[in-house]
């Protein structure tokens, strides 16, 4: 295809997304914001007010609604755009033949008629018919549930009424290539694919994260509280023969004051800013909700390669079965790595770059791809010397223990000798010696194949064991420091490796992991899930584990209430990445792993991951600040207003004044996403704690109400306030206290030692000044306010300072009760103040 033809096809068929996200235009997004039930009630109240001649009230209601929606839309839209730009860096790609050349494009841009190239580790980007293939094995579990890879091959087959996964000449979106190569012609994309219906159902019911579940519980808490308070106000005021319409509008204003209407915007902006900061730390977030889970990780499961080590393999030595230097194992392994079509491992790269050999006289006949049960890979080559008949040879490389097991002979000094029990013991001793030195060991064996029959796994028997290859993988320079930082900040590292225990122990000791206990894959097979959960918590190092055993370990840790992160970059890591609370991969990983992950590290290593975890904790901390604000002083003020309305001969504050108060208060919190976060907070994994939010409402809300009632008494009996002065005095006091308390609630420690961001300090103080100045302006008279006496500001200062001190004392007790480790540290900081 040409680029022009592809563009026309894209316009016709749409993006290649099996379950596309339905993005609406900006106008529709704004209109959706008006569908909020509270917004509708407010607008109806405004219309009724205008109909009854209350034009000032109606105008203020409309202006507040429009300004709130405008701020909500602008902030959310900008944040979404920033996140979308980040996601383009890690979008899946496909290799297509366009304009006469192969090129990589985003998978979304693949169209029917494209010719695609597939190789090991690739996700199949669309449904396609094979044009050519070579030793192609595909994992189709997403479509069929079958865990074993199936072989696919190009060739003429009878036409089917509908494409089926069993068709050997077809490949499908949602599957992945285990080994081999192929070219294919795309026949269907997006929802039209076989995977489209499955993906659409999955998209309709995505699993709820802990963060989303917490927000839902918070919303239910606020909804119940608001409903009961509003119902109480309306019923009691009508029973007391108060004006019904006035009571209804007042109750609606109270409901607005109680509702954290900026919560979606604050959450979206905070997480988006967190995603942008994480990107600067070389961590790209694919799903915003994963940020909170990322900060909550307390157990990280990872292989040692690329995490503790550089992942830069170098071949150090080739030895015969008894440890003497020999070129024979290297020559055989070189042929195997040259002709294999599976995914190139770092070991293959080390073999092929160690020394170049001439392979012109060999050509490949067949292959049995690597799998994690056999833990080996075989190829068959033929060679012709002169007029002799072609000689066929099977060459197998893989796990040294497995290679010794399937070998019946060994080669030494050019001779082939039977491999008896004593010599097997000597072979294992050689392997153990190399492993104890920290070398990654590979076994190599071969056998002659006299016939040209089809190759099968049964042919991997009675091999001649040629020897071992020893590979070095240096420890990362920052591994020790990164491990110490993770441990300090409450993240426990579990090493899950397929390597033998000797290599794993050597590397872990170099990195400073002193836990000498090792759990082997064979041990896991004998454990129940309950026993595994206990062992998984206690042990640090798991060796000789298969991909499914890694999956079991992660599920066992989750059942023990841990938030588990899993790092992986290979085809075999996809199930574990899906099972973990947070799947983490690297930019250089195979497509399958990157697609399964929630977080992508642009640079490998624990240091980058640790930086990302800290940014995740900061983002979730700032969301929590908004929730605690909304359920503490704000709730107290609304409760005080509801109670006062039952006993005062007039409303404690006019509905329009309540709306203005609430709007200014919300405006002060718009910059919470920019705020700094205490070091004490990011020192521990932070789980969603709806009980903490509820406790803030129960204990700090009443403190706010107590000071509100003191203000009522002062206004009525000391300042002899009339209706206007009462409204004005309480408007200023409630706005000042509930806004300034942000400086106390934003930190678990001493507010004087924890510095807020410049933007947050400016908006909070600015809003308080605006609230104080409004009664003295021409707008104040328009809103029903009157100038306050100077003496009132002395009372206001004393009330605000004592209120903040009392809230700080209660707040520290609440944090200490909720999270003892962090609370004690925050209390210690507070006690250091002279």
N, C-alpha and C positions, 0 to 999 in steps of 0.2 A: 504494500500500500504506500501511497504518498501521504505526506502530512496533510494535504488538502482533503484527500479522500477520508483520512482518519477523522479530521475535524467534522466533516459532514456526517460520518457514521456516529460520532459522539453526540452530535445534535439530535440525530434520529433515535438512537437507542438509549441515550442518557449515560451517566457515569456508571462505571463498573463497580457498583456497591450493592451487595446482596440485600442489605437492609439500610437504604439511604436515610440519613437524618433529614427530616423535612424542615428546612430553614425557610422562614417566612420573610417577607420584605420588611423593611424598617417600619413602614406605615402599619402593617399588620401587627408587628411586635408592640408598637405603641398602643394600638387598639386593645390588644390582649391585656395590657396593664390596667385598662379601664374596667376589665371584667372582674377585678377583685371585689368580692362582696362588700367589703367595707367602703371601697371607693364608690360603689353603686349607691349604698345607703347614704353616704355623704352628699353625693350629687342630688339624690332625691330630697334630702333635707334642705339643700341649697335652693332647689326649685320651689319647694313648699315655702321656704322663708321668703323668697322673692315674691311669690304669689300673695303672701300675707303682708307684703310691704316692708319686710325686714331686708332691705337691699344691701345694707352694710354687711350683715351676717352672711347673706348669700354670696356677696362678692368675695369675702375673705375665704369662705369655704372653697369656692371655685379656684381662687388663686393658690391656696395651699395645696389643693389636689393637683393642679397643673404643675406647680413647681416640684412637688414630690415625684410625680411621674417623670418629669424631665430629668431630674437628677438621677433617678433610678435607671432610666433608659440609657443616658449618656455613659454613666459609670459601667453598667453591665455590658453595653455594646463595645466600649473600648477594651474592656477586659477580655471579652470573647474573641475579639480580633487579635489581641496579643497571644492568646492561647492557640488560636488557629495557625498563626505564623510559626509557633514553636512546633506544632504537630507535623508541619510539612517536612521538617528535618528528618523525621523517623517514619514517614509513610512507606508502606511496602512498595517495592518497585518490580518491574517485569522487564525482561529483555525481549525486544520486538525488532522485526526486520522492516524498516521504513526508509524510504528515499534511498534504497540501494545499499543500506548498511545496518548493522546491528546497533541498537541504542537502548539505553535504560530509560524508562519512563515510569511515572507513578502508575500504580496498578489501576487507579480510578480511570485512567485515560485509555485503557485497553478496550478495543472495539471488535465486534465480529468481523472476521476477514483478516485480522492481524495474524502474522506468523510469529510464534513465540519460541524461545529457546529455554529448555529446562535442564537443570543439573542438580546434583545432590545438595540437599539443604534448602532448595527453593520451595516456596509455596506456589502451587499451581494457580495462576492468576485468573483463569476463566475455564469454562467447559470447552474442550478442544479435541480434535481428531488428530491422532499421531500421523505425521508424515514420514518420520524416520526415528529410530530408537536404537539404543545400544545398552544392553544390560539394565533396563529401566525397571526399578522397583518403587512402588508408590504406597504410602501409608494412607488408607482410606477410612480410618476409624470414625471420622466425623460424619461419614455417610452411612457406613455399614455396621459400625460398632466392632468390627474385626480388628484386633490389635496387631496382627501380623501383616507385614508388607506383602503386596501382591505384585506379580510381574506383569508389565504391560509391554506390548510390542506393536509396531506399525504393521499393517497388512490388510488385505482384503477380507472382509467378513460380510455375512449376510446382513441386510438392512433390518433394523429393529424398529418396531412401532414407536418406541421411546427409548432414549438413551438410558442405560443401566450401569451402575458401578461395576458390574461383572464384565462388561464389554472390555476385551483386552486391548482394543485399539483406541479407547477413549480415556481421557483424563478429565478431572473435574475440579472446579473451584472448591476450596475448603480442604483439599488434600495436599500432601507434601511429598517431595521426592526424597527417597531414602538413599538411592544410589543410581548410577547410570546417567545417561544424557539423552535428549530427544529434541526434535523440533515438531511443532504441532500447529494446526490451523484452528483459530478460535471460532467456535460455532455459536456460543451464547455467553452473555455477560450479565452481571447484576442480578436483579430479581428473576430473570428468565432462566438462570442456571438451576441445576438440580439442588444446589445448596441454598438457593434463594428462599424457598419456603421455610427451611429449617432456620436460617438466619433471621428471617422476619419474626418467627415465633420467639427466638431467643432475644431479639431486640425489644419485643413487647414486654418481656418479663426479665429484665436484667437483675442479677442478684443484688440485694440491698447491702450496702457496706455498713460498717459500724457507725461511721460518721452520718450517713443518711438516716439510719435508724434512730440515732440520737436526735437529729433535727426533727424527725417525725414525732418522737415522744415529747420534745419541747413544744412543738406546735400544738399537740393535743393538750398539754398542760396549760398553755396560754388560752386556748379555746375554751376549755372548761371553766377556767378562772374568769374569763371575760363574760361568758354567758351567764354565770351565776351572779356576778356583780351587777351586770346590766339589768337582769331580771329583778334582782333585789331592789335596785333604784326605782325602776318603773312601778313595780307593784306597791312598794311602800309609799312612794310619793303620791300615787293616785289614791291610796287608802287614806292618806293625810289630806286629801282634797287639794293637792297642788295641781297646777295647770298641766294637763295631759300632754299637749304638744311640746311645751317647754321641757317637760320631764323626758320625753322621747329624744328630743334633740340633744339634751344634756347627757343622756345615757349613751347616745351614739358617740358623742365627743369623748366620753370616758372610755368607750370601747376602742376608739382610735388611739387614745393615749396609752392604753394598755398593750396594744398590738405592736409588735416590733416590725412595722411595715417595711423597714429597710433591711430586714434580715436577708432576703434573697440577694439583694444588691451587695450588702456588706460581705456575705459569704462568698459570692462570686468574685468580687473585687479582691478580697483578701487571698483567696486561693489562687487567683490569676497572678497577683503580684508575687505570691510565693513561687508559682511556676516560673515566672520570669527571673526571679532571684536564683532559683535552682538551676535554670539554664545558664546563668552566668557562672555557676559552680560546676558546669559541664554535666548537668542532670536534666533530661527532658522528660516531662510528665505527659503521658498519653491520656490519662483520665484524671480530671481535677479532684474527684472524690478520693483518689488514691493518696493525695498529699497528706491528709489527716492520718490515714492508716500507716503511711510511710513514717511519720513522726511517732506513731504508737508502737513500732516494731521493738520487741524486747528479745527476740531470738532471730538470728540470721543464719540460714543454712546455705552453705556454698562449698564448691569444690576448692581444693587448694591451688590448682593451676589457674593462673591469672588473677587470683585473689591474694594469696600469700606469695606466690612466685610471679615472675615476669611473664610466664607463658611463652618464653622465647627459647624453644628447645634447640640444643646443639648435640650432635652425635659425638660422644666422647671416645667410645671404643667398640670394637666388634671382636667377640671372643668365641672360641669353640665351646662345646658343652662343659668342659672342665676349666674354663677361665683363661686359656692361652689365646693370645692375639691371633686372629684369623680373618682373611678377607672374604672367605666363603659366605658367612652369614650376611655380610653387607651386600655382596653381589646379588644374592637371591632376594633380599629385601628391596634392593634398588629396582629390580625387575618388577616385583610386586607393586611397588609404589608408582612406578612409571605407567603401568598399564591399568591400574584400578580406575574405575569411573565413579566410585563413591566419593563422599565429601573428603577433601584433603584435610587430614588432621595435622597438628603441629609436628607430630612424629614423622609423617610423610614428608613434610617440608624440610625437616632436618636431614632426612636421608638423602633427598634429591639435591640439596645444596652442599652436602658434605664433600662429595667428589662426583664428577661427571663420568659416566661410563657409556661406552658405545653399545647401543641396543639394536642396531640396524638389522642384525641377523635374526632377531626375534620378532614374532608377531603374535598378537593376542587371539586366543580362541574362545575363551569363556571366562565367567567370573561368578563367584558366590559372594554377595556383598556382606559387609560387616553387620552383625546384629549383637545386641547386648546380652543375649543368652549364650551364644557360642563364644563371643568375645574374640573373634578372629575373622580374617578375610582371605579368600583364596582366589588365585587367577591361574589360568592355564595358558601356557605359551608353547609355540612350536618353533623349532629351529632346524634348518637344513644345512648340512655340511657336505659339499660336493654333490655326488650323485646318490647319497644315502637317502633313505626314506625319512620324511620329517619326524623328528623326535618330539613327543608331547610330554610336558612336565607340569605338574601341579605344584605351585609355590604358595605356602600358607604362612602368614605372620599374625601374631596376636599375643594374648596373655601368656606369659611364659609357663605358668603352671598348666594351663589348658593344652599348650603345645607339647609339653613333656608327656601329658596324659595320653594324647592321641598318637604319639610316636612309638614305633616298635623297634626302631634302629637309631643309631647315632653315627655321625661322621666325625672321624678324627684322623689327622695326617693323611687325608685322601682315601681312607678306608671306611667301609660301611660295616658296622658291628651291631650285633643284637643288643638291645637296651634292656639289661636285666635289672633286678631290684637294687643291687649295689650301685650300678651306674646311674640309675634314676635318682638315688639318694645323692650322689655326687653332683648331678645336674642341679638339683634343688639347692644344694649347698652353694654352688656358684651363683645361682640367682639370688639367694639370701645375702651373700657377701656383697654383691653389687647394690642391692636394695639398702643394706645397712649404711652404705656410703652416700645414700640419698639419690642414687641414679634411678631414673625411670627405665624399666627393663622390658624389652620386647623379645619374644622367642620367634625363631624362624625354622621352618622345616619344609621338606619337599618329598615328592615321589614321582616316579615315571608312570605315565598313563599309556598303556599299550594300544588302546582302542580309541575310536572317535565317537564313542557313545556320549549321550547328553550328560553333562556334569550334574552331580547331586551331592548333598551333604555327606552321603555315605562314602564318597571318595576321600573325605578328610579322615582317613584312618591308615594305620600301618605306614606312617610317614617316617622319613629319615630326618632326625633332629640335627640341624646344622649348627646351632649355637644361639648366642644372645647379642643384642645391640643395647648399649648403655647410653642413656641420654641425660644431660644435665639441664636443669631449669633453675636459674639463680633466684634466690630470695629477693623480693622487691625491697629496695632501699628503705621505703617508708612503712614496711609491713609491721614492724614492732611498734612504732609510734601510733599507727592507725589502729592496731589491736588495743593498745592501751587506752586510746581515746574512746573507742567503742565501749570498752569495759567500764571506763569512768562514767560514761553517759548511759549506762544501763542496758547495753545491747550485748547479749551473749552470742558468740560465734560458735556454730556447730560445723565441723568439717565433714562433709559427706563425699567420699571419693571411691572410685572404682579401683584405685591402686591398692597394692598390698600394704599391709600394716607397717612393714619395716620402713618403706619409703615415706609413708604418711607421718610416722612418728618422727623420723629424722627432720623433715621439713618443719613440722610443728614445734619441735624443740629449738630449731634455729630461729623460729619466729617468736619464741618466748612463751609458747603454750606448754605448760608443765604437766598437764593432766596426763598421766601415764596409762590410764585405762582406755582400752580400745574395744569397740564392739564390731564384730565381723558380720558380714552379710549372712553367713551360715548360722550365726547365733539368732539373727532376727527371724529366720524361718521357723524357729522352734518357739517363738514368743507369741502369746496372745496380744490383742490390741491393748488390753489393760496393762499388761506387763511392759509392753513397748513404751507406753506413755510415761511410765516411771523411769525406765532406762533412758529414754530420749532426753528427759529433763536433767539427769545426772551426768551422762556421758558427753564428752566434747568431740571425740573423734570416732567416726564410723568408716571402716575400710572394707574393700571388696563388696561394695553394695551395688545392686542393680538399680536401674531407673525406677522400677516399681517399688523397690524397698525404700528409695528416697521419698517416693510419694507417700508410703505408709508412715515414715518418720514424721513428715510434715503434718499429716492428718492427726497423728498421735499428739503432737505438740499443740495443735489447735484445740483438740479436745481437752487439753489441760489448761485452757484459757490463756494461752500465749498468742500474741500477735506475731505471726511468722512471716519473715521475708525470705525469699529464695532467689539466689543468683544462679543464672545458667546461660549458656551460649550455644548449646548443641541441640541436635535433633532430639536426643533422648531427654532433654530437660523440659520439654513443653508440658508434660503432665504435671510435673512438680511446680512449674511456674503458674499453671492454672490453679493448682490446689492451694498455694500459699495465699495469705492475705494480701501480700504485695509481691508480684513477680518482677524481678529485676534482671535486665540483660544489658548487653553492651552493643555499641554501634556496629562492631565488627562481627556480631553473632550471625548465625544463619537466619534466614527469613522466618523459619518456624518459631525460633526462640524469641525473636524481636516482636513477632505478632502476638505471642502469648503473654508478653510482659506488660506491666503497667508503667514501669519506669525504665528508661534507657540511659545508661551511662555513656557519655561521649568519650570518656577516657576510662580505662579499666583501673581497678585498684580500690582498696578499702577506704583510702583517704577521700576520694571523690564521693563515695557512697556515704561516708560519715558526714561530710558537708551537706549532702542532700537531706539526710535525716534531720539535721539541725534546722535546716530551712523549713522542712515539713512541720516540725514542732513549733516554730515561730508562727507559721501561718495558722495552725489550729489554735494557738494561744490567742491570737487576735480575734478570731471568730468567737472564742469563749468570752472575751472581754465584753463584746456587744451583748451576748446573751445575759451575762451577769448584770450588766447595767440595766437591761430591760426588765429584769425580774427583781431588782432590789429597790433602789430609790424611786424609780418610775412607778413601780407597783404601789409603793407606799403612798406616793402623792395622789394617785388615782383613788386609792382606798380612802384616804383622808377626805378627798373631795366628795366621794359618795356618802360617807357618814355625815359630813358637815351639811350636805344638802338637805338632810332630814330634819335638822334642828334650827338652821338659820332661817330668818324670815325672807331671805333672798338667796339666790344661787351663789355659792362660794366663788365661782368664776363663770363668766359667760361662756357659752359653747365656742364662740369665735375666739375668745381668749385662750381656752383650753387647746384649741387647734393650733393657734399661733405658738403657744408654749411648747406643745409637742413637736411642732415643725422645727422650731429653733433648737430644741434638745436633740432631735435626730440629726440636724445639720452639724451639730458639734461632734457627732460620732462618725461622720462620713470619712474622716481621716484616720480612723482606727487602723485600717489596713497598713498604714505607713509606720505604725508605732514600733518602738523598740521592745524587745522581750527580755525579761530577766534571765541571767545565766542560770539561776537556780531552777527555773522552769524547764530549760532545755537539757538539764542534767539527768533527767529521767524520762522514760517513755510515758507519754500522756494518753491515757484512755479516756474515752468519752464518759462523763460522769453526770448523768441527769440528776442524781441525788444532790450534787453540789449546787446545781442551778436551783433546784427546789429549796434547798436550805437557805440560799441567799434570799429567796422570796420570803421564806418563813421568818428569818431572823433579822435581816437588814431592812426589809420592807417596813416592819413595825417601828424601827428606829426612826425612819423617815416620817412615819405618821405621828410619832410622839413630838417631833420638832414642828410638824405642821400644826398640831393642836396648840403647842406653845405659841406659835405665831398667831393663831386665831385669838388666843387669850390676850396676847400683847396688843393686837390691833383693836380688839373690841373694848378692853378695859383700861389700857394704858394710853393708847392713841385715840380712843373714842372714835373709831373709824366709821364713816358712813359706807354705803354700798360701794361707791366708786373707789374710795381709799382702801377698803377691804380687798376688792378685786386686785387693785394695783399692788398692794403690799404682799399679798400671797403670790401673785404672779411672779414678782421679782425674787421672793424668797425661794419658791419651789424651783424656778429655773436655775437660780444660782447654786442651790445645794445639790440638785440632781445632776447638774453639769460638772461642778467642781469635784464631786465624789468620783468622777472618772479617774482622777489622778490617784485616788486611793485604791480603787478596785482594779486598776490596770496592772498592779504589781502584787505579788504574794508577800513581798518583803516590805521594807521601809520606803514609803513614797518619797522621802527626802533623798534617798540614795539611788533610787531608780529613775533615770532621766527619760521623760517621754520624747517622742519625736518632735521636731520643730513644728511640723504641720499640725499635729494633734494639739500641742500646747497653744498654738496661735488660734485655732478654731474654737477650742473650748473657752479660752479667756475672752476671745472676741465676741462669742455668743453671749457670755455673761455681761459684758460691757454694753452690747446692743440691748439686752433685756433691761438693764438699769437706765439706759438713755431714752428708751421708747416713751415712758410716761412724761418726760420733759419735752417731747417733740410734738409737732402738730399732728403727727400720725397717732400719738397717744390719745388725744382727745377724740379722734375719729373712731378709735377702738374701745372707747369707754374707760380710759385710764385718767388718772390725775397725778400731779407732782407729789412726791413723797416728802415728808418732813426730814430734815437733816438727822435728827436724833434716831430715826428709824434705821439708818445705815450703821449706827453703832450697834444696835440690837442685831442687825443682819450679820455683821462681822463676827460678833460673839457666838451667835447661833451657828453660823457656817463652820467656824473653827472647831467648836466643841462637837458638832455633828460629825465632822470629818475624823476627829480623834476617836470618837466612839465607834464609828464604822470601821476604822482601821483595826481597832482592838478585836472586834467581833470577827472581822474578815480573816485575821491571822489565825484565830481559833478554828474557823470553818475550814481553812486550807490545811491546817495541821491535822484536823480530824479526817479530812478527805484523803490526803497523801502525807503520811507521817514523815517520810524522809525529806521531802521538799519543804514541808511546813516547818520542821525544826530548823532547817537551814535559813529559811526566810525569817523566822523568829530570832535566830542568832544575829542576823544582819541588823534587825531592828534594835536589838539590845546593845549594839555597838555605838549607837548615837549617844553623845555625851549628855 
